[in-house]
Amino acid sequence: MACAVTCPVWHCFGINKKPRFRVRAERLDGNDLSVVSTDGVSVKETTVPVVVGRGYLVDGGNGSLKSRIEKKMGGEELELLWDDGYGTNTVKDYVDAAKDMIKPDGGPPRWFCPVECGRPIKDSPLLLFLPGLDGVGIGLILHHKPLGNNQGSTVPQSLNITAFVLMRSGEPLKMAEVGVEGRLLPKQKIERISSNLTALLPFYSGLADILPTETLIWKLKLIKSASAYTNSRLHAVKAEVLVLASDKDHLFPSGEEALRLKKLLPNCMIRIFKDNGHTLLMEDSMNLLTVIKGTCKYRRSKSHDFTKDFLPPSMSEYRYTFNNVFGFLNFASCSSLFSTMENGKIVKGLAGVPDEGPVLLVGNHMLMGMDLSSLCEAFLREKKILVRGVAHPELFWGNFHTSSNVFNFFDLMKVMGAMPVSPKSLLKALSTNSHVLLYPGGAREALHRKGEAYKLFWPNQPEFVRFAAQFGATIVPFGAVGEDDMAKVVFDYYDYMKIPMLNDRIKEVIGVVVYK
């Protein structure tokens, strides 16, 4: 039997270095790629302007990339805890790149693909980014590397993501926090942030060149006239929409606009970031790829598949989850894990759990399921194995999924591999030789009532045994102890349901299905 709970994370992993100040450009006449400079590339006596910065490129011409690039797509699948490079670029890189982008070249507006994005994985969906008020089109520079591995340059069967991002001058403190790890001591954090803030000051002088006052006024007037045109046609938008907005946007009412769009668009989901400013995509605590994955918007076909469309968590997502979100909980609990070897010897750690799947981990839920993060982190830390947990469908399709307006704990669960509990999900996960985590007691066991500590609510005929036998999966039973001893339930479901104001709200948000 394997008993699981864990300790805090103390890891140091390498990250990508900054991209070189050189790029590869493709000539529109189909000739080979060349390494170019800011002077441009001559193609049949016509100069194709190419702007070079810290790892990005503008490919001029008819406003589109050559279709021959499509043949180069189809990179290898991502590894677990892959280095997404998030945080290697900062606002300083944006300013440097923007200074090159604003140089006049006499050409028309055009699409460009950042070279630092690298080769995307096979069948990646298309992501198009339209520039904000600055007009330079590199507002995603902090996200080029993470998105580049997962967003392709070819058009799939359907465009799956529409993102409205509202731009303004942002929160300097949030900008300075980019790349500062959450596990650092407070003194080290303050020193690192102070250093970043000081380094940013010289770059603010260049913002006036990127967006002159006259240009800003003209664009604000343009937005005013364009919004009237857009509002009259919002009713015709039937596509799936993801709206990202910042709550501390002092230039536009981004939060209010996001709520308005949610009411007007029939298939709209919003995520409001309460501590971020207008330059949302250049500030800390905002990894665009993580948000796309957590809201189930990343997919390669018409509907999202939790097995085929799942992308393993990156190193930055791992650090954010287990350092920033659950770091204090894991440190305070100071939990331990024990497992049983084949000879019956009990050892500390997960050595007794098979490394090769399929493996089905079956155990008991404690109060609020707070032991879940410890178990998942332990498998990643000790064995570099991602545990695919199955959770209540309400977290994926119900009120929990649609009513929330912030990036929450349930979104993070999906990023770390959670799937809706169903026979289909379980079969798919076991067929891919995954380690699957199952709590037969479900939400009822995690949200137990007074006097129900350590009580199991398992079905009389559990179906997971039949599924495991079908795929030859190893069933590993485990028990978690300690959490139910730390807290005592004094006000439970029955007490809440006696309060008229809360009765209807509980039924609406949670659903009576949890408490049958």
PyMOL commands that set and color helices and strands:
alter all, ss='L'
color gray80, all
select helices_A, chain A and resi 67-72+91-101+115-117+141-148+172-176+186-204+207-210+213-231+234-236+254-264+280-282+288-294+315-325+327-333+367-369+372-383+394-397+399-403+409-415+423-431+442-446+464-471+483-486+493-497+500-509+512-515
alter helices_A, ss='H'
color red, helices_A
select strands_A, chain A and resi 23-25+34-36+41-43+46-48+163-165+241-246+268-273+338-340+346-348+359-362+387-391+419-420+435-438+474-477
alter strands_A, ss='S'
color yellow, strands_A
deselect
rebuild
show_as cartoon
